[in-house]
Amino acid sequence: EVHLVESGGGLVQAGGSLRLSCAVSGWTFDDYAIGWFRQAPGKEREGFSCISSSDGSTWYADSVKGRFTLFSDNAKKTVYLHMNSLKPEDTAVYYCAGKMGGLGYGPLPTAEYEFNYWGQGTQVTVSS
């Protein structure tokens, strides 16, 4: 059974940095994509980035482009989300989600329905 576990959330001042991790277990192949979503209080969950483990291709929403960076360590089956220049509006519960297999040669998955598995979420709070 596939499990995704996030870690690394916490409290940081505006302008600071955090690194989130998403560890994948129960999947032995390198054909998967990990997407990141976040949900702020009173708002809908939004997807903002994704990485393919097979070729390292990435996608970032405009809201995080240039500030957030993804890295996939296939040996550890772990994806890292480096978040720099954090803003108070980045405060949210952050979730990683996995699309295991079947990536093909199309665009990276970005919508919630495209992902099969979800982590439990980790809180990120950015103080002003």
N, C-alpha and C positions, 0 to 999 in steps of 0.2 A: 504494500500500500504506500502511496506517495504522501509524503509530508513535507510541508514548507514551514520553516521556523525563522521569524525575523528577530533581530536583536540590534541593539545600538541606539535606541531612542533615548531621549532625555531632555533636559532643560539647557538652553544655550542662549546667550545674549545675541541681539541683532548684530549681524556682521560676522558672526562666528561660524563654525563648521561642525558637522557631525558626519559619522559614517554609519550607515545601516548595512546589515548583512541579511541575506536570505539563504539559508542552508536547505538544500534539497536532499531528501532521503527516499529510498524505495524506488529509484529510477536509475537504471544502469547505463542508459544510452546518452549520447551527447546531443541528441536531437530534441532540444526543448528551448523554449523562450520564457524569460521571466519578465513580467511586467510589474510596474509599481503604480499603486493607486494611493490616494489619500482622501480623507474625509474630515473636513473641518466642522465644528459645531454648527448645526443648523443648515448645513449645506449637503448637496449630493456628493457621493463619492466620484472622484475624477481620476482618470488615468493620466499620467504625465511622462512616463518613460518605459522603455522596453529594450531588452537585449536578447539576441540570439546566441545560444551557446555554441552553435555549430560554426558560425562565421564571424561572430563578434559584432554584427551590424547592430546599430542602435537607433532609437527614435526618442526625441524629447519634445514635449510640448513647449510652446513659446514661453510659458510662465516660468520654466526652469532652465531653458536653454542657456548655456554659457555659465551656469552656476552649479548644476548637478552633472555628475559623470558616473557612468556605469562601467563596471569591470566584472568579467566572468572568469572565475578560476575553475576550470573544468575538472582539474585533478581533485579539488576539494568539493566539487559540486556546490559551490557557493557563489552568489552574486553580491557584489558590493555596490552600494549607492553612496557616492561621496557628495555631500551637500555643502557648498561654500556660499559665502555672502548671504547667509540666512536672514529672512525677513519675518516680522511678526505674522504676516499673512501666510507663511509656510506652516504655521501651527496647525496640526491635524493628527489624526491617527493614520499611520502609514501601513499599507498592506503590500505584500508581494503576492503575486499570482503566477501560476505556472501553466503553460500550454505544453503538454508532454507529447512529443511526436507530431508527425504530420505537418511540419512547417512548410515543406515544399520550397518553391522559389518565389512565392508571393510576398506581399508586404508583411511586415511584422504585425502581430496582433496588437490591438490597442483598446478594444472594447471589452467590457466585463464578460460578455457571453462567450468570448473566444477562449477564455481560460478555464482549465479543468479543475485546478486546485488552488486553494487560498491559505495563506498564513493567518495567524491569529491577530496580527496587528501590533504595532508598537507606537507609543505616544511620542510625538516631537512637539516641544513647546519652545517658542522663540520669544523672548522677552524684549521689550523695547527700551 
